Amino acid sequence: MSEPTKEELLARIDELEKQSGAKKSGKLEFKIGEKGGVSVYGLGRFPVTLYFEQWTRLLDAAGDLRAFLEGNKNRLKLKKET
């Protein structure tokens, strides 16, 4: 098997960068891990992983969480939208 040419390598790099950029589109992805936890990808650098009961407790408290966030918005660090 011969070594890839410089052009082939550059084309592959471009292809991988396009795929990487697509993943950073803000789309959330959900996956089930080996231990049965549900991981959410796309929120930050690392996934957030919780078990079923934890997710349901969090979702049940969504209204309280939104109210808390709005009530403390002036104290929170906010990302500037570009």
N, C-alpha and C positions, 0 to 999 in steps of 0.2 A: 504494500500500500504506500503510495507516494505522499509526501508532505503537501499540505494545501498551499496554494500560492498566496502572495500578499493580498491580492485582490479578493480572493475567496475568503480570507480571514477578515478583511475589512467589511465585506458584504455580510458575513456572519455577525460581526460586532454590531453593525447597523440593525440587523434583524433582532438581535437580543435587546438592544436599546429601545426599539419600538415596542417590544413586548413588555419591557420593564416600565416604560412610560404608560402603557395601557393599564397596568396594575395600579399605578398611582393616580388613577382618575377619580378617586374618591368613592369608588364602588366598594361596598362591603361584601365580604365573602364569609360563608359559614362552613365549618368543617367539624366533624366528630372525630375526636382523638381516640387513641388506643384504650384509654381508661374510661371512655364514655362521656368525657366532658365536651362541651360545645365551645369552639373557638371562633371568635370574630376577628377577621383580618381586615385591615384598611382603616382602622381608627388612628393608628400611630405606628411607631417603629416595630412594636411587638404585638402579638395577638392578645386578646383578652379571652381567658378561658374560665368558664364556670360550669358547674353541674346543673342538671335540670331544675332541681329545687331552688338553686341560687338564682337562675335566670327568671323563674316564675315569681320569686319574691321581688326581684328587681323590677320586673315588668309591672307587678301589682303596685309598686311604689312610684311608678312613672310620673303621676300627677304631682305627688309630693316633691319629687326630685326636680321637676320643671319649676315649681313654685320656689323651691330653695335656690335654684340657679338664678332665676329672675330677681329674687329678693336680695341676692348677694352679687349681682352682676358687676357693681362698681368695685368690688374687692377682688374679682377674678381676673386672671390674665387672659386676654382675648387675642386670638390670632387675627392679624390684619388681613382682610380679603384683598386679593390682587386682581 
